[in-house]
Amino acid sequence: MEYTSGAASWQKVLRRAVAGLVPRRKGLRRPGWSVGVPLIAAAAGLLFTTTATTAGGTALREDRRPQLNQLIEERREQVAASEQRAATLRHDLEERTSTLAEQDGPIRAQQGRALAVREAAGFTRLTGPGVTVELNDAPGRGDGRLPEGVSNDDLVVHQGDVQAVVNALWAGGAEAMSIMNVRVLATSAVRCVGNTLLLHGRVYSPPFKIVAIGDPAALQAALAASEGVRWFKDAVDHYQLGYQERVSTVTVPAFEDSTALRSAKVPE
């Protein structure tokens, strides 16, 4: 009897099975064996083909961060183009409205009412005394290693940290506020994706700068009384996160995002 190595032996048996040449063993029917092996081989080939198709020609565990970064950059460019088009259309609308207002008394009256509430609604640029708060991630170590007992989550600014500062400033009587030089209202949503900030469809990286106009003493007192802000300051001491708070004359831009109402609830 001929003996071969493991891989060669299996290849030889498979060739014989497909050709129907595998010798019959006692109690084994040749027809069932000759039909079963080709079916198994076909199923294995189908499995390999399906796996390759699912992987898209790449490793299943391939790092897709470059593709995600490219997608984020493409979306950012689309948002910027849409904002530019919206600004152009808004300017055109204002010019047409002004022209009509000169010829129509009721339109002129409504335009006057709108102008009277623009400042309160956040559609005008404001300057005044206020507070600037800046939050930043902890600096990275040269060797890229983390201190013992510390995770990556401990070293970055989270959504709750930004919200704690924003809520404290509103509670302290802020008259106007901006985040990363973008005007925000009391209804503006602050979200974080990883260690980046998502605001009005745009993505920002740390450090995150929050500016509020109002009585500086009241704003600072509200920050000191906020439990969420105190927790972040504790993390600053333990993990070297960045926190800066300063008083000065500040400016916040006008609100430029969409004012469309997406949902509403009737008060009970």
Salt bridges, closest charged atoms under 4 A:
GLU2 OE1 - LYS12 NZ 2.92
ASP63 OD2 - ARG65 NH2 2.38
GLU73 OE1 - ARG76 NH1 3.32
GLU83 OE2 - ARG202 NE 3.05
ASP92 OD2 - ARG96 NE 2.98
GLU95 OE2 - HIS91 NE2 2.94
ASP143 OD2 - ARG141 NH2 3.51
